[in-house]
Amino acid sequence: MEAISDTPKYGSLKEALIGIYGEDVRVKDRRAVHGGDANEAYSLYLSNGETLFIKANSVERADFFRAEAEGISAIRSTGAIRVPRIYATGADEGYSFLLMEYIDSVRAVESFWEKLGTDLARMHKADTAAFSKSGKYGFNRDNYIGAGYQKNAVKDSFIEFFAECRLRPQFELAEKYFDDDMVRKINRLLDTLDRYLIEPDMPSLLHGDLWSGNFMADEKGMPMLIDPAVYVGCNEADIAMTELFGGFDKRFYDSYFGFIGMVPGYDDRRDLYNLYHLLNHLNLFGSSYLYAVVRTIERYSFF
């Protein structure tokens, strides 16, 4: 298994290019690329004919890119599914950056959805010992989901991890939205998660933010993952996220569950996994997500 924290770190983009190519390579041109809400993104056209992809943000966000590099490296180390190759992180004249391979995406092949399902299932079945060394669930470092901070303290219980590292921090950030009655319901939910969630048969490395904007077809039309928020958890949490904003193609689910199997009761647990993402969206984007959050709390805190 590859090391997951060996991405070179440089003091400037020029140093990074020399470190990669071993010669004085310069940027001839750059073009803006859609790179998500949190960062600026560009394709860099170099004097040696190569093209790279770069994400940029403020210097204060340098840790965001180091965390992303580690997450991508963790997924790559499973050998299950393609992710972009990471070349460097660093900072240069007031901005931080993440430098990676440029992928010229093309139309997906006919078997794209089946392969995405099978490859993700293989990733979920991969050994996770290197990613949460002092326990089963979590990750060796905290990281980010979108622009939000993600706590990854390692726990032996997935249910404890989900309560203390996923739901509770988001509830604390969103406390201004909840009255005393709702706070009681939230505390009841956190105290009784074991009524709804299960301890997985095995821990799984998760992408962590698996919606339609975070996978793509590569230059051969095959699936690859991008922009992870990785941690070791229950595989169902990744699948639940795929259904939050409309769902993937049916062939994906048939392929995924055909490979890994489905534990009875998943449909009853799905919305509880997605409460984490709804809370994160509430904290990042505001009150338009409050109704969905409250509805989910009331569903799972009722008895």
N, C-alpha and C positions, 0 to 999 in steps of 0.2 A: 504494500500500500504506500502511495506517495506521501511525502511530508505535506502538511497542509498550511504551513506558514513560512514558505521559503521564497516568496515574491520579493525581488530586489526593490529597495527603496532608494530614491535618488534626490539630489538637491535641486535639480532643474530638469526640464524636458530635454535640453541639449545633452546633459549627462546621461539621461536614460537612453536616448537614441544611440549614443556612442557605446553605452554598455550593451545594448542589444546587437548592434551591427559591427562594433569594433572599428569604426571609421567615422570620419566627420560627415555625418549625414544631416541634412537640413530639411525643414518643412518648406516645400515649394508652394503648397496651396492647402486650404482647409475649407470644408463645407459643413454647414450646420446639419445635424441629423436629429430627428426626434429621439430623445433619450429619457423620457419620463418627466414627471413633475419636479423632481428634486434637483436635477443637475442639468448643466449644459453639456451637449455632446456634439462631436465633430468627427468627420473622416479626415485624416491627415494624409496628404499626398507628398511622398518624400522624394528627395533628389536621386535616390538609388532605384526608383521605380516601384517601391513597396507602398502599400497603403495600410495604415493602422487606424484603430478606433480609439478615441479618447473621451473620457468623461471628465468634467471640470466643475469645481465648486470653490468656496472660500477656503482659506487655509485652516479655519476652525473645523472644517468638515473632513480633514485628512483621515481621521479615524474611520469615517464612513467608508472610504475606499479601501482601507486596509482590511476592514471587516468583510467587505464584498469580495475582495481577492481571496481571503481565507475560505469563504463560503463556496465560491466557485471551485477552488482547489479541492475542497472536501468532496464535492459532487464528482469532480473528475476522478478522484482517487478510487471511487467505487467501480469505475470501468463500465458503468451501466448505460450512461447516456451522455451525449456530447454537450459540452459547455465551451464558451470561448476560451482560448488560451490567454492567460494573463502574463504580461511582460514586465510591468513595473507599476509602482505607486511613487508619488513624490509631491513636491511643492516647488513652485516657480513664480517669483515676482507677484506674490499676493494671491495665488490660487493653488489649490491642491488638485491632483489628477490621478486617474487610473488609466493605464495604457494597455490595450488588449488587441487581439487580432481583429481585423476587419472581415466581416462575413457578408458576402454578396448574396443575399437571400433571393431564392427563386420560388416558383410555384411548388407547393407541396406535392409529393408523389401520391399515388392512389392509396398506398398502404400507410400513409402518414399517421392516421389516428390509431390504427392497430399497433404500430411500432411505438408511438408515444406511450400508449397504455402499457405495453409489455416492458419497455425500457424503464418507465417509472416504477413498475412493480419490482423489477430487478434491483433498482436503486433502493427501494424500501426493504428489500431482503438482504442487502449487503451488511457486512460486519460494521458495527459502529464503535468498537472499543477505542479507536483513536480519537473520537470526537467528544467524548464526555468521560474523561479518564477516572474521575473519582465517583462515578455513579452511572446509572443507566440513561437518564434523560436530562436534556439541556445541551450545552455546548461549552467548549473550552474557553470561550470568551463571549461577552455580550456583543450584540450587533444591532442591526437596524431593519425595520420593515417600512419601506418607503422612506419618509423623513422621520419616522417615529423610532424612538429608542426601544430596544428589545432586550429584556433581562433574560439571561440564560443560566442562572445558578443551577448546578447539577444536583439532581434528586434521584433517589432510588425508585420513587413512585411517580408514574406519569400523572395521576390525578392530583397529587400534591404539586407537581411542577406546573400543571395547567392552572391550578388555583393561584399559586403564589408568584409565578413568573409570567403568566399570561393575563388572567382576568383581573386579579387584585391591582396590579400597577395601573391598568387602564381605567378601572373604576376610580382609583385615587386621582388620576388626572382629570376625570370627568365629574368630580364631585359637585361642581357648581350646578349641574343639570338635575340633581336628585334631591327630592324632599325627604323628610324623616321616614315616611312610610316606605318610600322606595329604597332607602338605605337599609331598612330592616329586611326587605325582600332580598336585597343584594347579599347581605350577610347570611341570610338563610340559605341562599343558593350556594355560596362559597363553602358553607359548612356541610352541605349535603350533596356535593358533586358525585360522590360515590354511588348515589342512587341512580345516576344517569350514565356516567362514563364508565369505561372498563379499563382495566390494566391490560395492555396489549400482550399477545403471546411472545412478541419480541420487539425490541426498540428498533426504530427506523430513522434513517437520515431523511429529513424532510426538506423540500425546497422552501417551504414556509410562506410563500406568497404566490401561490400557483393559480393565477388567473390568465385570461387569454392574452394579455399584454406581455407576459413573461415567458413565453416560448415562441419559437420561430422555426421556419424551414431554412436549412443551410443551403450552400451552393449546389447541393445535390438533391434538394427538396426533402431532406430527412430532418427529423425533429431534433431540436436542441433547446436547452433551458438557459435563461438569462435572468439577471437581477434577483438572485435568491436572498432569502432571509432565513438561512438554514438553522436547524437545531435538530436534536434527536428527540423524537416523540412518538405518538401513535400515528400510523400510516393513514388512518381515517381522516385526520385533520387536514392533510393535503387534499384528499379527494373532496372533502366538504368544501374547501375553498374553491375548487373548480366549479361548484354548483351555485356559488353565491350570486354571481352576476349572469345567470342564464344557462350555464352548463356547457360542457364540451359535446362533441359529436358522440352519439350512442356507441359507435365503434370503439371509442376510447375506453368507456366503462366496461363493455363486454370483454375487451382484451385485457384490461387491468385485472378485473375480478376473476376472469378465467384463469389468469396466471397465479394470482396470490390468494384467491378465495375471499368470501365475504362473511364477516361475523354477524349473526342475526342481531337485529336491532339498530343497525347503522342509521336507518332513516330517522329514528328517534333521537339519535345523538348528534346528527349533522348540524342542526341549528345552534346547538350549544358550542360546538367547535367554532362556528362562524360568528358567535357573539364576540369573540376576541377581535375579529376583523372589523365588525361593525363599530365596536368601541374605538378601535384605532382610527377609523374613518371619522367618527364623531369628534375625536380629539384633534385630528388634523384638519378637517374640513368644515366642522360646525354642525349646527342643530338639525340639518336636514336628515341626519341619520338617527336622531333621538327616538322617533317613533318606533323604528325597527328594533332598537336596543331595548326600549321599555317593553315592547311586546314579547321579546324573547325572555327577558328577566321574569315577566309575569307568568309565562308558560312554564318555566322550569322552577320557579320558587313557590308554586301553588301546591298546597296540600291541606 
